[in-house]
């Protein structure tokens, strides 16, 4: 297929969105590089869909600025912004064929029939929709309908494509297939993609960059590997990773950290915990879930619950006591009061010494 227009950068500058007395976004600033695949991730109600709709022009900002490429589009309509969009609902016309659905926007725009047919063939080949062009949407599977929605967005050859949880209506197997399909499409065509999802697996497997949101604000913007290996806040530490990172109080380490402030939390991923006769973490087994290669163990430690992912062959009994250690390089530290990662070399060295 002929490449689309060069992807364009997107910038939000101090965007605030208020609905009545509810603040949906508070001073949000974000740069999306041209040609990148950026996933906006977060729990329900965090503001991610509002952010996407503001980029699209479907929601007006209360204050702030939106730029696409070198244009201030804050006051422009969606049609003026040069974007395409794929929604959670496929929004296909049930009375039109697949081919008619895909070219509908081009027809409305007055593109000559010959050019519409040329683009249709390219898109149908790219998305393997050729055999279905004469069918109506009701005769298609969910995955095929999603391909039609993608085709309608791609055929416009716009430099920016926005997607709002497009895979949430599909079963697990189809979601896996469509994740690869969408990523392949974006790389092949080079447009700028902003993809909203509540599913961390989608975000970290598809995106170049993840924008993690919480309560109308950005917690962290980073590559998937960085946001997993160096979460910037306690929220990021808990949200990214399955099962989530443990945040241990200083009491879990006994006398070794008795002078530490109560706001300190030691971050340890369940998969980083290992059994060790000399381990500084003493925990009691509450229950265990056999997962095949691994066993997910629920434990209590210093009055709090933690999770450990241990080898699948390990048999465990409720009430059993385990000693656990962590590889020093897998230790994270956070300050709950400042909602921030701690980079105190002295503290990190002390924690590493406890586990070495």
Secondary structure, DSSP 8 states (H G I E B T S, - for coil): ----S----EEEEEEEEEETTEEEEEEEEEEE-TT-EEEEE--TTSSHHHHHHHHHTSS--SEEEEEETTEE-TT--GGGTTEEEE-SS----TTSBHHHHHHHHHHHTT--HHHHHHHHHHHHHHTT-GGGTTSBGGGS-HHHHHHHHHHHHHTTT-SEEEEESTTTTS-HHHHHHHHHHHHHHHHHH--EEEEEES-HHHHHHH-SEEEEEETTEEEEEE-HHHHHHS-SSHHHHHHSSSS--EEEEGGGGGGGGTTS-TTEEEEE-GGGEEE-TT-SEEEEEEEEEE-SSEEEEEEEETTEEEEEEEETT----TT-EEEEEE-GGG-EEEETTTTEE---HHHHHHHHHHH-
